[in-house]
Amino acid sequence: MEKSYSIGDVSRISGVTEKQIRNWERQDYIPLQDRIVCGNGGRTMRIFSEKQLKLITKIRELLNVGFTLPVAAVKAAQYQQKEEK
């Protein structure tokens, strides 16, 4: 069974704030995350896979060396595709 992470977990591990992660998702730099319903109130919580965590971490690494967010997102996705082959 694949490990899953909350947005808080991803933020702590990757060094990317929760707000940034939500923003990247809204702007389509990262795919929409799976969600689970929490309690009876209908609130949902994002669930991230190991693959998604690695993508976010790679984007942050690329940003830290000077790439813009659009370029970093594309390069991180390409890097991930190469790793899967």
Residue pairs with C-beta under 8 A, 6 or more apart in sequence:
2 49
2 50
3 49
3 50
4 47
4 48
4 49
5 13
5 47
5 48
5 49
5 50
5 52
5 53
6 45
6 46
6 47
6 48
7 18
7 21
7 22
7 33
7 45
7 46
7 48
8 18
9 48
10 16
10 21
10 48
10 52
10 53
10 56
11 17
11 18
11 21
13 53
13 57
14 53
14 56
14 57
14 60
15 57
15 60
16 24
16 56
16 57
16 59
16 60
21 30
21 56
24 30
24 56
24 59
24 69
24 73
25 31
25 32
25 33
25 46
29 59
29 69
29 70
29 73
30 52
30 55
30 56
30 59
30 73
31 52
33 46
33 47
33 48
33 52
34 46
34 47
34 49
35 44
35 45
35 46
35 47
36 44
36 45
36 47
37 43
37 44
38 44
38 45
48 56
51 80
54 80
55 76
55 77
55 80
58 75
58 76
58 79
58 80
59 69
59 72
59 73
59 76
62 71
62 72
62 75
62 76
63 69
63 72
67 75
